[in-house]
Amino acid sequence: MKAVKLANGIHMPVLGLGVFKVEEGAELVSAIKEATRLGYRSIDTAAIYGNETSVGQGIRESGIPREDLFITSKVWNADLGYEATLTAFDESLRKMELDYLDLYLIHWPVEGKYTNAWRALEKLHQDGRIRAIGVSNFQIHHLETLKKTATIMPVINQIELHPQLTQKDLIAYCTKNNIRVEAWSPLMQGGLFDNPTLQEIATRHGKSVAQVILRWDLQNDIIVIPKSTKPHRIAENMAIFDFELSDKECAQIDALNQNLRVGPDPDNIDF
C-alpha cells in the first residue's frame, strides 16, 4: 500500500477503511479481515461510532502484525478537556485491546474545549502512546487558535471533502503548514454516483465513479478512507492505482464544487 510521510516522519497509508455508521458485530469484523487480506493497512474509527470493540477484534483476527497496521480513532466532543481526553483515550485503547494508536484526532472543534484536549494529545504523544496526533473538521481559524498554545501542530486534518466540497483554501493552508489533509465522506455518501461529468470520465477509463473520485483525491495529495462493508466495494475502492486522470479531467472534477456539505458545518456545531 502506498504511504505518505507525515510532518513528524512517520508513514501513513494513502488509502484506508472507514467504519462510520458500521455497528459492532460480525459484519464489521469480517470487513476488516477482508480489507486487510486485500492489502489495506489503515483502519479509521472513532469513539462515537460505538464500534471500537469490533475494530479491535477484526485487527486481532486479521493475522496482520500490529506494527504493519495504521489505526486511527478520535475523541468525542463530550470528552474534550485535559483529564477527560486522557480518560477517553484509555477507554478507546481498552475497547480495541491495543497498546497504542498510530493516530488520534480531536473529532470536532468545540469552542473553548479543544485547546485543553490538544494538550492531552500532546502528552499522550510525548509518552509514546500515540505515534501521531491530529484534528478533524478544523477550519483555518481553529488551526490558528491552536497554533497559539500548541507545542506540536497537528499532522492531519480530517475533513469532509468531495467534488462538491473541494475546500481549496483550507487545503492550501494545511499544505503550507505541513498538515496532511484526509477526506471523510469522499464519495459524498453515494450522492455523486449519478453525476454525468463523473460518469463520462469513469466510462473513459473503464472505472467506476467511486474509483474516479478516489483517484482525484490521490492526485491532489489527499488521504482517503472510503467506508464499506461489502467485499466487492472494498476491493473496488482499492483498485485506484492502475490509472491516472488528466489535468483536464481533474479540472472538470474541481469545477463540480458547490460548497455543499452532507455533514455538519464545523462553525455551527451543537452536539
C-alpha positions as CSV (number, residue, x, y, z in Angstrom):
1,M,0.0,0.0,0.0
2,K,1.4,3.4,-1.0
3,A,2.1,5.7,2.0
4,V,2.9,9.3,2.6
5,K,5.3,10.8,5.1
6,L,3.7,12.9,7.8
7,A,5.3,16.0,9.3
8,N,6.7,14.0,12.2
9,G,8.4,11.5,10.0
10,I,6.0,8.5,10.3
11,H,4.3,7.0,7.2
12,M,0.6,6.7,6.7
13,P,-1.2,4.7,4.0
14,V,-2.9,6.9,1.4
15,L,-6.0,4.7,1.4
16,G,-7.8,3.3,4.5
17,L,-11.0,1.7,5.5
18,G,-13.6,3.9,7.2
19,V,-16.1,2.3,9.5
20,F,-18.5,5.2,10.2
21,K,-22.1,4.0,11.0
22,V,-21.0,0.3,10.9
23,E,-22.4,-1.3,14.1
24,E,-20.5,-3.6,16.4
25,G,-20.6,-7.2,15.3
26,A,-19.6,-9.9,12.7
27,E,-20.2,-7.7,9.6
28,L,-17.5,-5.2,10.8
29,V,-15.1,-7.9,11.9
30,S,-15.5,-9.6,8.5
31,A,-15.0,-6.3,6.6
32,I,-11.7,-5.6,8.4
33,K,-10.4,-9.1,7.8
34,E,-11.4,-8.8,4.1
35,A,-9.8,-5.4,3.7
36,T,-6.5,-6.4,5.3
37,R,-6.5,-9.6,3.1
38,L,-6.7,-7.3,0.1
39,G,-3.9,-5.1,1.2
40,Y,-5.5,-2.3,3.3
41,R,-3.3,-1.4,6.3
42,S,-5.2,1.6,7.7
43,I,-8.4,1.5,9.7
44,D,-10.2,4.7,10.8
45,T,-12.7,4.6,13.7
46,A,-13.9,6.9,16.4
47,A,-15.3,6.7,20.0
48,I,-18.7,8.0,18.9
49,Y,-19.0,5.3,16.2
50,G,-19.5,2.8,19.0
51,N,-17.6,0.0,17.2
52,E,-14.1,0.1,18.6
53,T,-14.5,-3.3,20.2
54,S,-15.3,-5.0,16.8
55,V,-12.5,-3.0,15.2
56,G,-10.1,-4.4,17.7
57,Q,-11.4,-7.9,17.2
58,G,-11.0,-7.5,13.4
59,I,-7.5,-6.4,13.8
60,R,-6.6,-9.4,16.0
61,E,-8.3,-11.9,13.7
62,S,-6.7,-10.4,10.6
63,G,-3.4,-12.1,11.4
64,I,-1.6,-8.9,10.3
65,P,1.2,-7.9,12.7
66,R,0.2,-4.8,14.7
67,E,3.2,-2.9,13.6
68,D,2.1,-3.3,10.0
69,L,-1.2,-1.6,10.7
70,F,-2.1,2.1,11.0
71,I,-5.0,2.5,13.4
72,T,-6.9,5.8,13.9
73,S,-9.5,6.8,16.5
74,K,-11.0,10.1,17.6
75,V,-12.0,11.7,20.9
76,W,-15.7,12.8,21.1
77,N,-17.0,16.2,22.0
78,A,-18.3,15.2,25.4
79,D,-14.8,14.1,26.4
80,L,-12.9,17.2,25.3
81,G,-10.8,18.6,28.1
82,Y,-7.4,17.7,29.5
83,E,-8.3,14.9,32.0
84,A,-11.4,13.8,30.2
85,T,-9.5,13.3,26.9
86,L,-6.8,11.3,28.7
87,T,-9.5,9.1,30.1
88,A,-11.3,8.8,26.8
89,F,-8.1,7.7,25.1
90,D,-7.6,4.9,27.7
91,E,-11.1,3.8,27.1
92,S,-10.6,3.5,23.3
93,L,-7.4,1.5,23.8
94,R,-9.2,-0.8,26.3
95,K,-12.1,-1.4,23.8
96,M,-9.7,-2.2,21.0
97,E,-7.3,-4.1,23.2
98,L,-4.3,-2.2,21.8
99,D,-1.2,-0.8,23.5
100,Y,-1.0,2.3,21.3
101,L,-2.7,4.2,18.4
102,D,-1.0,5.3,15.3
103,L,-3.2,8.4,15.0
104,Y,-5.6,10.1,17.4
105,L,-7.8,13.0,16.4
106,I,-10.0,15.6,18.1
107,H,-13.2,14.9,16.3
108,W,-14.8,18.4,16.2
109,P,-13.5,21.9,17.2
110,V,-15.8,22.6,20.1
111,E,-15.1,26.2,21.1
112,G,-13.5,26.6,24.5
113,K,-12.6,22.9,24.8
114,Y,-10.3,21.8,22.0
115,T,-7.1,23.6,23.2
116,N,-7.2,21.7,26.5
117,A,-7.9,18.5,24.7
118,W,-5.0,19.2,22.5
119,R,-2.7,19.4,25.5
120,A,-3.8,15.9,26.4
121,L,-3.0,14.6,22.9
122,E,0.5,16.2,23.1
123,K,1.1,14.4,26.4
124,L,0.0,11.1,25.0
125,H,2.2,11.6,22.1
126,Q,5.2,12.6,24.2
127,D,4.6,9.5,26.4
128,G,4.8,7.3,23.3
129,R,1.1,6.1,23.4
130,I,0.2,7.7,20.0
131,R,2.5,7.9,17.1
132,A,0.9,10.9,15.5
133,I,-1.8,13.5,16.6
134,G,-4.2,15.5,14.5
135,V,-7.6,17.1,14.2
136,S,-10.8,16.6,12.3
137,N,-13.2,19.2,10.9
138,F,-11.0,22.1,11.8
139,Q,-11.3,25.3,9.8
140,I,-8.4,27.7,9.3
141,H,-9.3,29.9,12.3
142,H,-9.5,26.8,14.6
143,L,-6.0,25.8,13.5
144,E,-4.8,29.4,14.0
145,T,-6.2,29.3,17.6
146,L,-4.5,26.0,18.2
147,K,-1.2,27.4,17.0
148,K,-1.1,30.0,19.7
149,T,-0.7,27.4,22.5
150,A,0.3,24.1,20.8
151,T,3.9,22.8,21.2
152,I,3.2,20.2,18.5
153,M,1.0,21.1,15.5
154,P,-1.5,18.6,14.0
155,V,0.0,16.4,11.3
156,I,-3.5,15.5,9.9
157,N,-6.7,17.5,9.4
158,Q,-9.5,15.0,8.5
159,I,-12.3,17.0,6.8
160,E,-15.4,16.4,4.7
161,L,-14.1,16.6,1.2
162,H,-15.6,15.5,-2.2
163,P,-16.1,17.0,-5.6
164,Q,-19.0,19.2,-4.4
165,L,-17.0,20.4,-1.4
166,T,-13.4,20.9,-2.5
167,Q,-12.2,23.2,0.3
168,K,-9.3,24.6,-1.7
169,D,-8.5,27.4,0.7
170,L,-8.3,25.1,3.7
171,I,-6.2,22.6,1.7
172,A,-3.8,25.4,0.7
173,Y,-3.5,26.5,4.4
174,C,-2.9,22.9,5.6
175,T,-0.3,22.3,2.8
176,K,1.6,25.5,3.8
177,N,1.6,24.4,7.4
178,N,2.7,20.8,6.8
179,I,-0.7,19.4,7.8
180,R,-1.8,16.5,5.6
181,V,-5.5,16.5,4.6
182,E,-7.6,13.4,4.9
183,A,-11.1,13.2,3.3
184,W,-14.0,11.8,5.1
185,S,-17.2,11.1,3.1
186,P,-15.0,11.2,-0.1
187,L,-17.9,9.7,-2.1
188,M,-20.4,12.1,-0.6
189,Q,-22.2,9.1,0.8
190,G,-23.1,7.9,-2.7
191,G,-24.6,11.2,-3.7
192,L,-22.3,11.7,-6.7
193,F,-22.7,8.3,-8.5
194,D,-25.3,9.7,-10.9
195,N,-23.2,12.8,-11.8
196,P,-22.9,13.0,-15.7
197,T,-19.4,14.5,-15.6
198,L,-18.1,11.8,-13.3
199,Q,-19.9,9.1,-15.3
200,E,-18.3,10.3,-18.5
201,I,-14.8,10.3,-17.0
202,A,-15.4,6.9,-15.4
203,T,-16.5,5.4,-18.8
204,R,-13.4,6.7,-20.5
205,H,-11.2,4.9,-18.0
206,G,-13.2,1.8,-17.7
207,K,-13.6,2.6,-14.0
208,S,-16.5,3.3,-11.6
209,V,-17.4,6.8,-10.4
210,A,-16.2,5.9,-6.9
211,Q,-12.8,4.9,-8.3
212,V,-12.5,8.2,-10.3
213,I,-13.3,10.3,-7.2
214,L,-10.8,8.4,-5.1
215,R,-8.2,8.7,-7.8
216,W,-8.9,12.5,-8.0
217,D,-8.2,12.6,-4.2
218,L,-4.9,10.8,-4.5
219,Q,-3.7,13.1,-7.4
220,N,-4.5,16.0,-5.1
221,D,-2.4,14.5,-2.3
222,I,-5.5,13.8,-0.2
223,I,-5.6,10.7,2.1
224,V,-8.9,8.8,1.7
225,I,-10.9,6.5,4.0
226,P,-14.0,5.3,2.0
227,K,-16.4,3.3,4.1
228,S,-17.8,-0.1,3.0
229,T,-18.5,-3.5,4.5
230,K,-19.2,-5.1,1.1
231,P,-16.3,-7.2,-0.1
232,H,-16.7,-6.1,-3.8
233,R,-16.8,-2.4,-2.8
234,I,-13.8,-2.8,-0.6
235,A,-11.9,-4.4,-3.5
236,E,-13.2,-1.8,-5.9
237,N,-12.0,1.1,-3.7
238,M,-8.6,-0.4,-3.7
239,A,-8.3,-0.6,-7.5
240,I,-7.3,3.0,-8.0
241,F,-3.5,2.7,-8.5
242,D,-3.5,1.5,-12.1
243,F,-4.8,4.6,-13.9
244,E,-4.4,8.3,-14.0
245,L,-6.7,11.3,-14.6
246,S,-5.5,14.0,-16.9
247,D,-5.1,17.6,-15.8
248,K,-8.3,18.4,-17.8
249,E,-10.3,15.7,-16.1
250,C,-9.1,16.9,-12.6
251,A,-10.1,20.4,-13.5
252,Q,-13.6,19.1,-14.6
253,I,-14.0,17.5,-11.3
254,D,-12.8,20.6,-9.4
255,A,-15.5,22.6,-11.3
256,L,-18.2,20.5,-9.7
257,N,-17.7,22.3,-6.4
258,Q,-20.8,23.8,-4.8
259,N,-19.5,24.2,-1.2
260,L,-22.1,21.6,-0.4
261,R,-21.9,19.7,2.9
262,V,-23.6,16.3,3.7
263,G,-22.3,16.6,7.3
264,P,-22.4,19.4,9.9
265,D,-20.8,22.8,9.4
266,P,-17.7,22.9,11.8
267,D,-18.6,26.5,12.6
268,N,-22.2,25.7,13.7
269,I,-22.0,22.5,15.8
270,D,-24.3,22.0,18.8
271,F,-23.6,18.4,19.7
